[in-house]
């Protein structure tokens, strides 16, 4: 279940300032070791160490593939890709890599984690204790 908090926007964007919104509050962060430990509890013949090694290798390979300009699809999870955010140019000739502000990492839900599937599966609950600023 996702927990959320309410907050009042202080944005200067028209139509947002002073309005109330909700945001998801993420709990514990699970790293590769934690994921391996979790997976090892699901009746697998593989040890936590073996799973961790496979996951570390997978992470390294995914990075390699992305840096080669390809996308990586993990079924029922996401399609991963790299992108850019850049400054605008007046002409096509001026649109060059030196206009790149930053490189982005994108993950787009797929299969059982696609937008429609998420909307049907996610349940939300307001956090019990927090301060509204």
N, C-alpha and C positions, 0 to 999 in steps of 0.2 A: 504494500500500500504506500502511495506517495503522500508525504505530509507537506502541507503548505502553510505559508504565513501571508497575512494581508499587509500591504504597505501603501503609503500615499506617495504618489510621484512628485518629485521636485524638478522634473524635466522642464526645460524651456520650450519643448515642442508644443505647438498649438494643439489643444485638445487633450493633452496629457497632464499638464501641471495641475496639481491638487486632486487629481482623480485617484481612485483606489483600485488596486490590482492585487492579484495573488501571485506568489512565486513558490516554486517547489523548493523545499529545504532538503538537501541531500544529507544523508547520515554518514555512516562509516564508509571510508574508501577502501576498496579491496584491491590489492596489488597482485602481481603474477603469483607470488607465493601463496597468498590467500585464496586466489582462484584455484590453484593446484590443490590446496588442502580441501577446499569445498568439493571439487570434482572427485577427489579420492574417496569421499564419503558416499558416493553414489554407486556403490556396488560395482566398482571397476577392478579388473585384475591388476591394474597398473598402480605403482606406488606414487605417493605424493611427489617424490623426487623425479621420477620418470616423467610425470605429467608436467612438472615445472620445467624440466629441460625441453620438452616438446614445445611448451608455450613460449619459452625464451627464444627458441629457434624460429617459431612462427612469427613472433614480433619482429625479429631481425629480417626475416625474409619479406614480410609485409612492407617494412621500411624500404628495402631494396627495390621492390616492385613499384612502389609509389614514386620513388625518386627516378625510376626509369620511365615515368610518364604514363603508367598503366593504372587501372583501378583494381581493387581487390574486393570481391564479393564473398562474404561469409553468410551463407544461406540462413534465413530467418533471423538475421541480426542487422547487418548493414553493408552498404557498398561504400568503401573508403576511397578517397581521392584527394589530390592536392589541387589547390587553386591559388589565385592571387587577388589582391585588392590593389588597385592602381589609381594614380592621378589621371584625370581626364586629359585628352589631347584634342587639339582643334583639327588636326589632319591625321591621316593614316600613317604618314611618314614620321610624325612625332610620337606615335604610340610605340614605344620601345621598352625593353626590360628595365631601363633606368627609371621609368615612371612607377615601378612596382613599390607600393608602400609596405606591403607585408605578404608573406606566403601563408596560405590558410590550409588547414586540415579539415576535410569535410567527411561527414558520416551521414548517410541517408538510409533510414530504416528500410528493410526489405522483408518480404514474406510475412512471417508471423509478427514482425516488428514494424510493418509498414504503417503509414499514417492511419488508415482505416482500422487495421487490427489493433493498434495502440489505443485508439479512441474507444473501442469496444472492451478492451481488457483492463485498462487502468482504472483504479479506484483511488479516490482522494479523501483525505481526512485533515481537518485543521489541526495544527499543533496545539497541544494542551496549554503549554506555557511559553510565552514569549512577550516581548514588549513591542508595542506599536509606537513608532516614532512619528 
